[in-house]
Amino acid sequence: MANDPERDLNALPKAHLHLHFTGSMLPETLRDLAAKHSVRLPSALLTGNPLRVPADQRGWFRFQRLYDAARNCVRDESDMRRLVDEAIETDAQEGSGRLEFQVDPTSYAARLGGITPTLEIVLDQARASARAHNVDVGVIVAASRMRHPLDARTLARLAARHAGDGPGEVMGFGLSNDERSGATAQFGPAFAIAARAGLLLVPHGGELLGPAHIRQVIASLHPDRLGHGVRAAEDLTLLDDIVRRGIALEVCPQSNVSLGVYRDAAHVPLRTLVAAGANVALGADDPLLFGSRLTAQYEVLRRAGWSDAELAALARSSVQASAAATDVKARLYDGIDAWLREPGSLPPIAPAGDRAAPAAARH
Ligand SMILES: [Zn+2]
């Protein structure tokens, strides 16, 4: 099918499965919060495209420094609630009918009275904003590779206490931050706690490091999805194994480019992943720093020659990889079919309503 420029990619129903709480912040919100708390921001954060720099200046260190500066502006409960609400509202505007965002409560715990109240603020706001913006929302608690594996276990226990498939409950457990830090196997016990609680296991892996690291993540953490995993394309035996195990890949093209993993989006090996049968879900990762949100990831592929039918298949794949309830998935699949059938004249996504979601099939 030829591309139809009239088809609005914001209207393509999709699921968004890789979005970080801090990194979701809107640039204007960052400026507001910096002013509110009298924080001086690095000029790179105020230019609009913090990581749009020459390829040899891209990289993790710069990313981490800017990320910490942004995090330092989020200081009280109203800041936390604003970020959650805006993440969900913005996703709704971009056609996301199911958002699974991740948060590491440790980052804010000191100012908010501990990890438990921090998480409870996030969950409470997620519940309210999901209803207000008609998006199905799940929350992932993410531990950090930069901290001790015992901290990850503490977070896994916290996540387990709030586990559930309804709005405002924790549905997944992740592991984020620099893939090169920490010994992967030492995070295994935390993931075992999360698995016993029925949480979806969604560690990062395979962006900064290649196939050997992905093998470690699979062996030690037993992921249902890999955050990124894009470098599985470098080893087709591994990629086949990932497909056979049904591990979905949360691929974030602009993140890969901004961190210098690939020269440009056209070099992200999505065709290889899809051709092998991998279940790919496009995600924005950290829009604040990478300068592009969810729909932009689909737009990049359209510019690279992907047809609308192929983009619709990717949207379908994102829904399939989500932990949304069966009825939510069915509604999103119907919307995707309608998008493909009727370009330019699309109904808005039907409201989710007050749905008590049944447990998604897990493990
Ligand atoms: Zn990420």
Boltz pocket constraint, residues with backbone or C-beta under 6 A from the ligand:
constraints:
  - pocket:
      binder: B
      contacts: [[A, 18], [A, 20], [A, 176], [A, 204], [A, 227], [A, 285]]
      max_distance: 6.0
